[in-house]
Amino acid sequence: MGINILTFLIIVEVLYIANRDELLINDQINIVELMIIGPNGEKMGVKKLEDAKTLANYAGLDLVLMSENSTPAVAKIMDYNKYRYEKQKKLKETQKKQRESNKEIKEYRLSPDIDVHDFETRRKNAEEYLKKGHKIKATIRLKGRQLARPERAVEVLNRFADSLNNVSQVENEPKLEGKQAFMLLAPKK
């Protein structure tokens, strides 16, 4: 008894996963009368389900239920695999455009008395990030005695920009605001 219920639940779950984003096609449709749209977009009128299946078979295409909530329900004769392929292609294209528009700004913290190795490590990481097409914000926070010589922070930022000039361009020149100096680098196009 328990196995039958478990098997039933697994079958229901598999059918739900398979059909959750899919349209009903051919034998999956169980609506008696349908408004049929032809393969070229022409309206063919309201037809019985069997007649619509016959038309689709004759054309060598699929009968796809586009809208079951309207009165009468609307079905279209089309190549369903091609339709799904085009839909996935458009989805990937929009996701790609969305990723391009949502480029991140990565912040790199430096200090006015940064060591050579630390500087090179940050430069290499920033270069990789710029090559991916993202922007870089380099910041230096001045503390204590460093506040007496803020020009050193600007020098370090300029040196950072110069070391990355083959892959980036300076979008905002180094600025000093209060206890912080920063600049913005964008990838070269």
C-alpha positions as CSV (number, residue, x, y, z in Angstrom):
1,M,0.0,0.0,0.0
2,G,2.8,2.4,1.0
3,I,4.8,1.7,-2.2
4,N,1.8,2.5,-4.4
5,I,1.2,5.9,-2.7
6,L,4.9,6.7,-3.0
7,T,5.0,5.7,-6.7
8,F,1.9,7.8,-7.3
9,L,3.5,10.9,-5.6
10,I,6.7,10.4,-7.6
11,I,4.7,10.2,-10.9
12,V,2.7,13.3,-10.0
13,E,5.9,15.2,-9.1
14,V,7.6,14.2,-12.4
15,L,4.6,15.3,-14.4
16,Y,4.5,18.6,-12.5
17,I,8.2,19.3,-13.1
18,A,7.8,18.3,-16.8
19,N,4.7,20.5,-17.4
20,R,5.3,23.4,-15.1
21,D,6.7,25.6,-17.8
22,E,5.6,23.8,-20.9
23,L,2.5,24.3,-23.0
24,L,0.1,21.5,-23.7
25,I,0.5,19.8,-27.1
26,N,-1.3,17.3,-29.2
27,D,-2.7,14.5,-27.0
28,Q,-2.2,16.4,-23.8
29,I,-5.0,18.8,-24.8
30,N,-8.5,17.8,-23.5
31,I,-10.7,20.8,-24.5
32,V,-13.5,20.0,-26.8
33,E,-13.6,23.2,-29.0
34,L,-10.7,25.3,-29.9
35,M,-10.0,28.5,-31.8
36,I,-7.3,27.4,-34.3
37,I,-4.6,29.7,-35.6
38,G,-2.7,28.3,-38.6
39,P,1.1,28.0,-39.0
40,N,1.3,31.3,-40.8
41,G,-0.8,33.2,-38.2
42,E,-4.1,33.1,-40.0
43,K,-7.3,32.4,-38.0
44,M,-8.9,29.1,-39.1
45,G,-12.0,29.4,-36.9
46,V,-13.4,27.3,-34.0
47,K,-12.9,23.6,-34.6
48,K,-13.4,20.4,-32.7
49,L,-10.3,18.9,-31.0
50,E,-10.1,15.9,-33.4
51,D,-10.4,18.1,-36.5
52,A,-7.6,20.4,-35.2
53,K,-5.3,17.4,-34.5
54,T,-6.0,16.1,-38.0
55,L,-5.1,19.5,-39.5
56,A,-1.9,19.6,-37.4
57,N,-0.9,16.0,-38.5
58,Y,-1.6,16.8,-42.1
59,A,0.7,19.8,-41.9
60,G,3.3,17.7,-40.1
61,L,3.3,20.1,-37.1
62,D,2.1,20.1,-33.5
63,L,-1.2,21.5,-32.1
64,V,-0.2,23.7,-29.2
65,L,-2.6,25.1,-26.6
66,M,-1.7,28.8,-26.3
67,S,-4.5,30.0,-24.0
68,E,-6.9,27.7,-22.2
69,N,-8.6,30.4,-20.1
70,S,-10.1,32.4,-23.0
71,T,-13.4,31.5,-24.5
72,P,-13.0,29.6,-26.8
73,A,-9.5,28.3,-25.9
74,V,-6.8,29.2,-28.4
75,A,-4.5,26.6,-30.0
76,K,-1.9,27.2,-32.7
77,I,-0.5,24.8,-35.3
78,M,3.3,25.1,-35.1
79,D,6.6,23.2,-34.8
80,Y,6.7,23.1,-31.0
81,N,10.4,22.1,-30.7
82,K,11.4,25.1,-32.8
83,Y,9.1,27.3,-30.7
84,R,10.8,26.1,-27.5
85,Y,14.3,26.5,-29.0
86,E,13.5,30.1,-30.0
87,K,12.0,30.9,-26.6
88,Q,15.1,29.5,-24.8
89,K,17.4,31.5,-27.2
90,K,15.5,34.7,-26.4
91,L,15.7,34.0,-22.7
92,K,19.5,33.5,-22.9
93,E,19.9,36.7,-24.9
94,T,17.9,38.7,-22.3
95,Q,19.9,37.2,-19.5
96,K,23.1,38.1,-21.3
97,K,22.0,41.7,-21.7
98,Q,20.9,41.8,-18.1
99,R,24.4,40.6,-16.9
100,E,26.1,43.2,-19.1
101,S,24.0,46.0,-17.7
102,N,24.5,44.8,-14.1
103,K,28.3,45.1,-14.1
104,E,29.6,45.4,-10.6
105,I,32.0,47.9,-9.1
106,K,34.7,46.2,-7.1
107,E,36.4,48.2,-4.4
108,Y,40.1,47.8,-3.7
109,R,41.5,49.4,-0.5
110,L,45.0,50.6,-0.6
111,S,47.1,52.6,1.9
112,P,49.5,55.5,1.5
113,D,52.4,53.3,2.7
114,I,51.5,50.1,0.9
115,D,54.2,47.5,0.4
116,V,55.3,46.5,-3.2
117,H,54.0,43.0,-2.9
118,D,50.6,44.1,-1.6
119,F,50.4,46.7,-4.3
120,E,51.2,44.0,-7.0
121,T,48.7,41.6,-5.6
122,R,45.9,44.2,-5.7
123,R,47.0,45.3,-9.2
124,K,46.8,41.7,-10.5
125,N,43.4,41.1,-9.0
126,A,42.1,44.4,-10.3
127,E,43.4,43.6,-13.8
128,E,41.6,40.3,-13.9
129,Y,38.4,42.0,-12.7
130,L,38.7,44.8,-15.3
131,K,39.3,42.2,-18.1
132,K,35.8,40.7,-17.1
133,G,34.3,44.1,-17.9
134,H,33.7,45.4,-14.4
135,K,34.6,48.8,-12.9
136,I,37.2,49.3,-10.1
137,K,37.0,51.8,-7.2
138,A,40.3,52.3,-5.5
139,T,40.1,53.8,-2.1
140,I,42.6,54.9,0.6
141,R,41.5,55.8,4.1
142,L,43.9,58.1,5.9
143,K,44.5,57.6,9.6
144,G,46.5,59.4,12.3
145,R,49.8,60.9,10.9
146,Q,48.8,60.0,7.4
147,L,46.4,62.9,7.4
148,A,49.3,65.3,7.5
149,R,50.4,64.2,4.0
150,P,47.3,63.4,1.9
151,E,49.2,63.9,-1.3
152,R,50.8,60.5,-0.7
153,A,47.4,58.9,-1.1
154,V,46.8,60.6,-4.4
155,E,50.3,59.5,-5.6
156,V,49.5,55.9,-4.7
157,L,46.2,56.1,-6.6
158,N,47.9,57.6,-9.6
159,R,50.5,54.8,-9.5
160,F,47.7,52.3,-9.3
161,A,46.0,53.8,-12.4
162,D,49.3,53.9,-14.3
163,S,50.0,50.3,-13.6
164,L,46.5,49.4,-15.0
165,N,46.5,51.8,-18.0
166,N,46.8,48.9,-20.5
167,V,43.4,47.5,-19.5
168,S,41.6,50.5,-18.0
169,Q,40.9,54.1,-18.3
170,V,40.4,56.6,-15.5
171,E,36.7,57.4,-15.2
172,N,37.0,59.7,-12.1
173,E,40.4,61.2,-11.2
174,P,41.7,60.7,-7.7
175,K,39.8,62.9,-5.3
176,L,40.4,63.6,-1.6
177,E,37.3,64.0,0.5
178,G,37.9,64.3,4.2
179,K,39.9,61.3,5.4
180,Q,39.4,59.3,2.2
181,A,40.9,59.4,-1.2
182,F,39.3,57.5,-4.1
183,M,39.2,57.1,-7.9
184,L,37.1,55.1,-10.4
185,L,38.6,53.0,-13.2
186,A,36.6,51.5,-16.1
187,P,37.7,48.9,-18.5
188,K,39.0,50.0,-21.9
189,K,36.6,49.4,-24.8
